[in-house]
Amino acid sequence: MNIFLRELRANRKSLIIWSIAILFMVLSGMSKYSAYSGSGQSMNELLSQIPKSLRAVMGMGNFDLTKVSGFYGMFYLYMLLMATIHAALLGAGIISKEERDKTTEFLMVKPVSRGKIITEKLLAALFNVIVFNIVTLVLSIAIVGKYTSEESIKGEIVILMVGMFILQLVFLSIGTAIAAASRRPKTAASLATVVLLVSFILSSAISMNSKLEGLKYITPFKYFEAEKLLNGGGFEPVFVILSFIIIAVMVCVTYVFYKKRDLNV
């Protein structure tokens, strides 16, 4: 039995649905740009009157929304939220679904170790995340390209997708760790989502209040912000290192707890 292929088949429909959802998100976002771009400088003047707190919550930052790069940077936050939710749910589900669906006995009677089971499940989850990221990249380049003939932002999109991919891995690993450590597999996905949303809300709070700036290290949503990446800030080494530390720790937690736990059949 190839667990890797089994997991790919099991998550195929979900991946297609999420990919269609990201397609509609990019299409709807750029259609709004087409409507707003005609208003020119007056659009930026109007947005400058919006309170900083509201701009932070909406992901507007200090983008020039008359440019396609600025508009894409604004709704990138929503794509990032969708991508990380998908990753967190995928991570939690791919570990806990055997107990949730009462198929643990079928899996455990096979001549494979728990370590091998976890490895193949993680590889299948990684494959799904990579495919989702590539789909988002291709759709973004193709659709954004139709709305601009003067400004090429392929390079900027690639940079943003790299940041998105790292955060997908962060929340994927958090999801697997929660599922492996949880005694109630049915709640693993909910817990992973709560962790993600708390992190997102904290990120918004930090953007609204500079006094909370010191908390940026505990919320991954502050690690690769579009505004910094698009304005030449690039990837800050401390956040890249911190991301991979989180991933490594969460993967270790997944292996350790899954191997030790009593699985419900």
N, C-alpha and C positions, 0 to 999 in steps of 0.2 A: 504493500500500500504506500503510495506516494502522498504524504500528508501535504506537501507543498502544493501539488496540483489539486488536491481535494479542497484546500482552502481557497485557491484561485477560483475554482468553480463555484464555491459557496458564496464568494463575495463579488462575483461577476456582475450580477444584477445591480447590486448596491453601487458599484463603481460606475456603471453606465448611468444610473439615476443622478449621482452626484456630478458626473461630467456634463450631463444635460443641464443641470441646475447652474453650473458655472458658466455654461454657454449663454444662458438667458441673462445671467448677471452681467456679463461683459457686454452683451448686446444692448441691454437696457441702459447700462451706464454710458456707453458711447452714444446712444440715441439722445440722451439728455445733453451730452456735450454738443451734439449737432444743433440742438435747439438753443442752447445757451451761448454758443460761440458767436452768434450774430449780434449779440448785445455788446460785444467789445469791452472797452474799458469800463463802461458803466456797470458791468457785472462785478468787476473787482471792487468798485466803489461801494456797491450795494453790500457785498459780502464783508467789507471792512467794517461795516456798521453792526455786524452780528457779534454778540459778546464772545470773548475768547473762550469761555467755558463751553458754549454751545458749539463753536467751531472745533474744539478739541473732541467733544463727544461725537461729532459728525465726521471726524477725520479730515477736516479741511486744512488745518494747519495754516501755513503761510503760502500755500500754493497759488500760482497764477492760473486761475481757472479759465482764462481765455486761451491758454495753450493746452494742447492735447496731453503733454507730459504732466502738467499740473492737474488736469482733470483725472487722468488715469491714476496719478499718485493719491488723489483723494479717495477714489472708490476701491483702491487696492486694499485699504483697511478691511472692507467688507468681504473681499475675496479671501483675504488672510484669515478672517474669522471663520468663513465657511470651510476653508482648507484645514484649519486646525481642529474644528469640530469633527470633521470627517475622520481625521487622523486619530483623535482621542477615542471616538466611538469604535473605530476599527480596532484599535489596540485593545480596548476593554473587551470588545465582543469576540475577537479571535481567540482570546485566552479563556474566557468564561463560558463560551457558548456550549461546550460539551456538557457542563453541569446544568446549564440553563435548559438545554434541549434534551437532557437525559440520554446523551450518547457517550458518556464517559466510559462505560463498560466496553462498548464497541472499540474504543480507541485503546484502552488499557490492556486488552487481551492480545493486542498485536505485539510481535517481538521487537519492539522499539523502546528505547529508554525515554524517560521524561525529558532528559536533556535534548534528545533528538527531536522530540515532539515540539518543544519550545523553539528550537532553532528553526525548524521548517515553518512553524507558524509565524515567527518573526520575519523570516525571509519572504513569505507570502504577503505579509502586511507591508513590508518595505517595497515590494514590487507594486502593490496597489498605490502606495503613496507616490512612487516615482511616476507611474502612469498618470495619476491625477495631476501631478505637477507639470508634466510634459503637455498634457491636454490643455491646461490653463495657459501655458507658455505659447503654444501654437495658436490657440484661439485668440489670445491677446494680440499677438503680432499681426495675425491675419485681419482681425476686425478693426483694431486701432489704425492699421495701415490704410484702411478704406476711408478714414475720416481726416486724413492729412496727407498732403502731397509735398509740403514744405519742411515739416519737422519729422525726422526719423528718430524714433525712440526705441529701436530694437535693443540696443545695448542696455538702456535703462531698464527695459522690461526683463531682460535676462538677469540683471543684478537683483531686481526685486524678487524674481522667482527663486534665485539662490537663497535669499533671506527667508522666503516662504518655505522652502524645502527644509531648511534647518529647523524652523519652528514646527513644521509638520513632524519631524523626527522627535523633537522634544515632547510634544503632546502625545504622539504615538507611544513613546516609551513610558510616559506617565500613565497612559491608559492601560498598558500591559502590566505595569507594576501594581496599580490599584486592583486590577482583576486577579492577579496572582496572590496578593496579600489579603484580599477580602474574603471573609467567610460566607458572604451572601452574594453569589455570582450575579444574581438578577439586578443587584444595585450597582454593580461595577460601572456600567455605562453612565448612570446618573451621577455617581460620584466624580467620574472623570470630567463630565460636563460641568459640574459645579466648580471644580478646580479651575477649569478653563475660563469660565465666566467671571469668577472672582478675580482671576489674573487680568482679564480684559477690563473689568470695572476699575481695578486698581490702576491700571495703565491710564485710563481716562482721567481718574482723579489726579494723578501725577501731572498730567498735561494741563489740568485746570488750576493746579496749585503748585507753584514752584517750591514751596516749603517741603513738599513731599518728594523732592527730587532724589533724595537718598534711598528711596524705596525702589528705584528703577531696577536694581539688581535682582529683585525677587519676582519680577513679572516679565516673562519672556516677550510680551508684546512691546516692551520698550527696547528690546535688543536691536531690532532691525527696522526702524521706522522709515517709511518711504521718504519723508521730508529730508532726512539726513542722507539717505542713500542717493537721492536724486540731486541733491545740492552739493555733491562732491565730498560728502563726509566719509563715504565708504564704510566698510565693515570695521567696527572697533574690535581689536584683538581680544579685549577683556570679555566682550559679549560672545564672541565666537568660542573662546575657550570655556566660558561658563556654560554655554549651550551644550558642548560636547561632554562636559563633566556631568551635567544633569542627565544626558542620554546614557552615558556609561553607568552611572549609579542606578538609574531606573531599570536598565537592562539586567544589571546584577541582582537587583531586588526581585525582578521577575523570575530569574533562574532559581535563586535561593528559596523563595517562598513557594514556588510551584512544585519544586522537588520535595519539599517538606510537608506540604499540606495534605490533609485527608480529603480525597475527592469524593463528592457525592454522586452516587450512581442511581 
